[in-house]
């Protein structure tokens, strides 16, 4: 049930993007009839390319291409369409996978246009700018929190070792190993006498 709803939503969104981009439909049209499976746990979508270069939900078919991605990378796709493709594994028909990858990387989602149908152009521009700003703030805040946490656990409450300390420890272990091997050789020579 959830996979069916997700498939219909994905097909609708992708076809709206494809409707604006003639080049993308032209790129997909030669692969009409072939299916692609998108595995983004816990969801799995199976989509078929139509003769017009659009996509249709497929109930059960043997996919020519399987695209695997993590659920965590999906929010990044809202702000950077190529971000999702950095964390993707493609398997199957290489030519179809390459065409599909090219189309997915170069489709430009325009949330302002989609939202403007409901709230108007000016409000859509402002809402999307607000959402992008909030995402940027959240990303920046997360980075600052991670850095502060690392600083706290390495400097104030030293539960974690710093990179310099780990490198120094590694050097000391190497020196100890070398000294131990030299001592073992000396002992062997003394026992041999």
C-alpha positions in Angstrom: 0.0 0.0 0.0 2.7 2.5 1.0 4.9 1.5 -2.0 1.9 2.0 -4.3 1.3 5.5 -2.9 5.0 6.3 -3.0 5.2 5.1 -6.6 2.2 7.3 -7.6 3.6 10.3 -5.9 7.1 9.8 -7.4 5.6 9.3 -10.9 3.5 12.4 -10.6 6.5 14.5 -9.4 8.9 13.2 -11.9 6.4 13.5 -14.8 5.8 17.2 -13.8 9.6 17.7 -14.1 9.8 15.8 -17.3 6.9 17.8 -18.8 8.9 21.0 -18.6 12.1 19.3 -19.9 11.8 18.2 -23.6 15.4 17.1 -23.7 14.8 14.7 -20.8 11.9 13.0 -22.4 13.9 12.7 -25.7 16.7 11.1 -23.7 14.4 8.5 -22.1 12.2 7.7 -25.1 14.6 5.2 -26.7 14.3 3.1 -23.5 10.5 2.8 -23.7 9.2 -0.4 -22.0 12.3 -0.8 -19.7 11.8 -0.6 -16.0 13.9 0.8 -13.2 13.7 -0.1 -9.6 14.5 2.5 -7.0 15.5 1.1 -3.6 15.5 3.7 -0.9 14.8 1.6 2.2 12.2 1.3 3.5 10.6 2.2 0.1 11.0 0.5 -3.3 9.6 2.0 -6.5 9.4 0.3 -9.8 8.9 2.7 -12.7 8.6 2.0 -16.5 9.6 4.4 -19.3 6.7 5.1 -21.6 7.1 5.7 -25.4 6.7 9.4 -24.8 9.7 9.5 -22.4 7.6 9.8 -19.3 7.4 7.4 -16.4 4.6 5.1 -15.3 4.3 3.0 -12.1 5.0 -0.6 -12.6 3.4 -3.3 -10.4 5.6 -6.2 -11.0 8.4 -6.4 -13.6 12.0 -7.5 -14.0 13.9 -4.1 -13.8 16.6 -3.4 -16.4 18.3 -1.1 -13.8 18.3 -1.0 -10.0 19.1 2.3 -8.3 20.0 2.1 -4.6 20.2 5.1 -2.3 19.9 5.9 1.4 16.9 7.6 2.9 19.2 10.1 4.6 20.3 11.5 1.2 16.8 12.4 0.0 16.5 15.8 1.9 19.7 17.0 0.2 18.1 16.5 -3.2 15.7 19.3 -2.4 18.5 21.9 -2.4 21.0 20.1 -4.7 19.7 17.8 -7.4 23.2 16.2 -7.8 23.6 15.5 -4.1 21.3 12.5 -4.2 23.4 11.0 -7.1 26.6 11.1 -5.0 25.3 8.4 -2.7 23.7 6.2 -5.4 24.6 2.7 -6.7 23.4 1.8 -10.1 23.2 -1.9 -11.3 22.0 -3.4 -14.6 21.9 -2.2 -18.2 24.7 0.3 -18.4 23.3 2.4 -21.3 19.9 2.7 -19.7 21.5 3.5 -16.3 23.7 6.2 -17.8 20.7 7.9 -19.5 18.6 7.6 -16.3 21.4 9.0 -14.2 22.0 11.9 -16.6 18.3 12.8 -16.6 17.9 12.5 -12.8 21.1 14.6 -12.2 20.0 17.4 -14.6 16.3 17.7 -13.9 15.8 21.0 -12.1 13.1 20.9 -9.4 11.4 24.2 -9.2 9.4 24.1 -5.9 8.5 27.8 -6.4 6.6 26.9 -9.6 4.8 23.9 -8.0 3.9 25.9 -4.9 2.8 29.0 -6.9 -0.3 27.1 -8.1 -1.6 27.0 -4.6 -0.4 30.3 -2.9 0.7 32.6 -5.8 4.0 33.6 -7.2 5.2 36.0 -4.5 4.2 33.8 -1.6 5.8 30.8 -3.2 9.1 32.6 -3.7 9.1 33.7 -0.1 8.1 30.3 1.3 10.8 28.5 -0.7 13.4 31.1 0.2 12.4 30.6 3.9 12.6 26.8 3.6 16.1 27.0 1.9 17.2 29.4 4.6 15.9 27.1 7.3 17.8 24.1 5.8 21.0 26.1 5.6 20.6 27.3 9.2 19.9 23.7 10.3 23.0 22.4 8.4 25.2 25.2 9.8 23.8 24.6 13.3 24.5 20.9 13.0 28.0 21.5 11.9 28.6 23.9 14.8 27.1 21.4 17.3 29.3 18.6 16.0 32.4 20.8 16.2 31.5 22.0 19.7 30.8 18.5 20.9 34.1 17.2 19.5 35.9 20.2 21.2 34.2 19.5 24.5 35.1 15.7 24.5 38.7 16.3 23.4 39.6 19.4 25.4 37.2 20.0 28.4 36.2 16.5 29.2 38.9 14.4 27.5 37.0 11.3 26.7 38.2 11.3 23.1 41.8 11.6 21.8 42.7 14.4 19.4 44.2 13.6 16.1 47.7 14.7 17.3 47.4 12.5 20.4 46.4 9.5 18.2 49.3 10.1 15.9 51.8 10.5 18.8 50.4 7.2 20.3 50.9 5.4 17.0 54.5 6.7 16.7 55.2 5.5 20.3 53.7 2.1 19.6 55.9 1.8 16.4 59.0 2.8 18.4 58.2 0.3 21.2 57.6 -2.5 18.6 61.0 -1.7 16.9 62.8 -1.6 20.3 61.2 -4.9 21.3 62.3 -6.5 18.0 65.9 -5.2 18.5 65.9 -6.5 22.1 64.6 -9.9 20.9 67.5 -10.1 18.3 70.1 -9.2 21.0 68.7 -11.9 23.3 68.9 -14.4 20.4 72.6 -13.5 19.8 73.4 -13.7 23.5 71.8 -17.1 23.8 73.7 -18.3 20.7 77.1 -17.5 22.4 
